């Protein structure tokens, strides 16, 4: 299932070796002695790839410089779309790890309910994370009063990415602020020669992004929370209102043919915007900032930007969808001391600033916020001033989220009022057996 090498993304298991020379220097101090006491192999399960993986490896290298008696064996889960299935397969197949990266609150609960996760409340106090990471992030990582997840980065999922030269070419002086301005910009962009104003990645999951923020902006955080917990049905009028707004965008000529929307995941649609110059707007997470900098070699704030989801004027424009990536530690991991030190390192100034330079936000107060670029500043300010709701798809049970995404693909192919009813009824039927 896995093999080993050093920092090769195409290999499933990677071994990071520490330099032996720094051990002697560290040993002369109390901190050095404490660091020397942490040793052995640390096994990390990871499913993230691309330029984000390169950033993570930079942090892992920095960690190993501080803890030279530790080696990291990385178990990498490869695949496309939602990676929870691959992680389950690895763990159920007998893979024993100390730390795993996670972004799905529902999956964290699944693992905790199975007795696979170790709470970290004691570490939160002993390492002083309570002085570095706000209580709200701790609450997001908790289940039934016990903390399991340490958030290491978070993102605004209600921000729309764009290339500045595209708007200028279409005679659009600034990004649209209202929904009507946003929809009206489609004709201008199409006239300027672009294939489709809005890039909709419909192949796996990212087409749900528009619905999820529209649900917040039309019905608010409380309604979205109730839907995620199935306290209201998917056939509720509030849910239909959000899909009706999505349909308005589609029928206004936003996105091209349905088969084009279903052909690409988020990265392919990002290429359409930032490389091919064929499309204009992309609603996707903050990891796009890292891709734009490192893969497209664009300058944040000069070549591209981010604007917050246009206001609808329905009483809920102060809401935003957010995601977070967290570190979890397992109950059966053979090296809990190294695992705890690894989590602690991600709150350090060194790790937080590596994140910031790569275009990611860190919840740690150790971060140097001056390192954030224009897009990240827009995003962090929006998150700070919004009523927040975690990404809806990440809150749903695994079997339901699959049906939810498939049905939204059917909606993209037929956004009629009748089909909206059919799609929502199908999701509700699945939801009744998923909780």
Secondary structure, DSSP 8 states (H G I E B T S, - for coil): ---EESS-TTSSEEEE---STHHHHHTTSHHHHHHHT--EEEEEEE---HHHHHHHHHHHHHHHHH-TTEEEEEEE---SS--HHHHHHHHHTT---SEEEE--HHHHHHHHHTT-B---HHHHHHTTGGGTS-HHHHHHTEETTEE--EEEEEEESSEEEEEHHHHHHTT--S---BHHHHHHHHHHHHHTT-SEEE----SSSTTHHHHHHHHHHHH-HHHHHHHHTTSS-TTSHHHHHHHHHHHHHHHTT-S--HHHHTT--HHHHHHHHHTS--EEEEE--THHHHHHHHTS---BTTTEEEEE--B-SSS-TTEEEEEEEEEEEBSS-S-HHHHHHHHHHTTSHHHHHHHHHTT-B--STTS-GGG--HHHHHHHHHHHHSEEEE-HHHHS-HHHHHHHHHHHHHHHH---HHHHHHHHHHHHHHHTTT-
